[in-house]
Amino acid sequence: MPDAPADPQQVALAVREAMFAQDHASRSLGIEVSDIGPGRATTTMTVRRDMLNGFAICHGGLITTLADSAFAFACNSYNELTVASGFSVDIVAPAKEGDVLTARAVEVNKAGRTGVYDIEVLNQRGERVAVFRGRSYTLKGKPVIPAKG
């Protein structure tokens, strides 16, 4: 694996490539990481028939997974291995088959080993579907992309 570049935006892009290559869950759901930068990430997912619950709406756990993926990419964008320490989610509207959902994660605060991130999930009409707040914990000294040597 190549060394991570020094420019913060290039670091975030390299982290996206390295993480996404191993992110079988996101890839299996058709989640794409459409944007990334230091402390932020955007993911998208089209709601498929196999994502619908018994009421013909997208399963809340899958909406949460989309937001959680955006959270993971945002908090790892500095090339420091970071995991979730918790999150809360509120689903405020249903998503239906064919809807294209976008989750935008932004860093609220990062201090020491902990971080707080807000993620908003919108449909293709710009209507809010869910809000998610994630708390992260960084494992110091463990990069996402290890240095060569």
C-alpha positions in Angstrom: 0.0 0.0 0.0 1.4 3.4 -0.8 2.3 6.0 1.8 -0.4 8.6 2.5 0.2 11.9 0.9 0.9 15.1 3.0 -1.9 17.4 1.6 -5.0 17.0 3.8 -7.4 16.7 0.8 -5.1 14.1 -0.8 -4.9 12.2 2.5 -8.7 12.1 2.7 -9.0 10.9 -0.9 -6.3 8.1 -0.3 -8.1 7.1 2.9 -11.4 6.8 0.9 -9.8 4.5 -1.7 -8.2 2.3 1.0 -11.2 2.0 3.2 -13.8 1.6 0.4 -11.8 -1.3 -1.1 -12.3 -3.3 2.1 -15.8 -2.0 3.0 -17.8 -5.0 1.9 -21.0 -3.9 3.8 -21.2 -0.5 2.0 -20.3 -1.9 -1.3 -23.0 -4.7 -1.1 -25.6 -2.0 -0.4 -24.6 0.0 -3.4 -23.3 2.8 -1.2 -20.9 5.2 -2.9 -18.6 7.8 -1.3 -19.3 10.7 -3.6 -17.3 13.3 -1.7 -14.7 13.4 1.0 -12.4 16.0 2.7 -10.8 16.5 6.1 -13.6 15.9 8.6 -16.4 15.4 6.1 -17.8 12.9 3.7 -20.9 12.3 1.6 -22.3 8.9 0.8 -25.2 8.0 -1.5 -27.5 4.9 -1.9 -30.4 4.1 -4.1 -33.2 2.3 -2.2 -33.7 -1.1 -3.8 -36.7 -3.6 -3.4 -34.6 -5.8 -1.2 -34.1 -2.9 1.3 -37.9 -2.5 1.9 -39.6 -3.7 5.1 -43.1 -5.1 5.4 -44.6 -1.6 5.0 -42.8 -1.1 1.6 -40.5 1.6 3.1 -36.7 1.4 3.5 -35.7 -0.4 6.6 -34.5 2.1 9.2 -31.3 0.1 9.8 -30.3 0.5 6.2 -30.8 4.3 6.4 -28.7 4.2 9.5 -26.0 2.2 7.7 -25.8 4.8 5.0 -25.3 7.6 7.6 -22.8 5.4 9.6 -20.8 4.9 6.4 -20.6 8.7 5.9 -19.6 9.0 9.5 -16.8 6.4 9.2 -15.3 8.0 6.1 -15.4 11.5 7.7 -13.8 10.6 11.0 -11.1 8.5 9.3 -10.3 11.2 6.7 -7.2 12.3 8.6 -5.5 8.8 8.2 -5.9 8.0 11.9 -7.8 4.7 12.6 -11.0 5.9 14.2 -14.0 3.9 15.3 -17.5 4.7 16.5 -18.0 4.9 20.2 -21.7 5.5 19.8 -24.4 7.2 17.8 -28.0 8.3 17.9 -30.3 8.5 14.9 -33.8 9.9 14.3 -35.7 8.8 11.3 -38.0 11.6 10.4 -39.5 10.5 7.1 -39.9 7.3 5.1 -37.7 6.4 2.1 -39.3 4.5 -0.7 -38.1 2.2 -3.5 -36.1 4.2 -6.1 -35.3 7.0 -3.7 -31.7 8.2 -3.9 -30.5 9.0 -0.4 -27.5 11.2 0.4 -25.8 11.3 3.8 -23.6 14.3 4.5 -21.3 14.0 7.5 -19.6 17.0 9.0 -17.3 17.2 11.9 -18.7 19.2 14.9 -15.7 18.8 17.2 -12.5 16.8 17.3 -10.4 17.0 20.5 -7.7 14.5 21.5 -9.0 11.0 20.8 -12.7 11.9 20.6 -14.9 13.5 17.9 -18.5 14.4 17.3 -20.0 14.3 13.8 -23.5 15.3 12.5 -24.9 13.5 9.5 -28.1 14.5 7.7 -29.8 12.1 5.3 -31.8 13.6 2.4 -33.7 12.1 -0.5 -33.4 13.3 -4.1 -35.9 16.0 -3.5 -33.8 17.5 -0.7 -36.3 16.3 2.0 -34.8 15.2 5.3 -35.1 11.5 6.0 -32.9 11.1 9.1 -30.5 12.9 11.4 -27.6 11.0 12.9 -25.0 12.1 15.5 -21.9 10.0 15.8 -19.3 9.9 18.5 -15.8 8.7 17.5 -12.7 7.4 19.2 -9.3 7.6 17.5 -6.7 4.9 18.1 -3.5 7.0 18.2 -0.6 5.8 16.3 -2.6 3.5 14.0 -3.0 5.0 10.5 -5.6 3.8 8.0 -2.9 3.7 5.4 0.3 2.4 7.0 3.6 4.0 6.1 5.9 1.8 4.0 9.0 0.5 5.6 
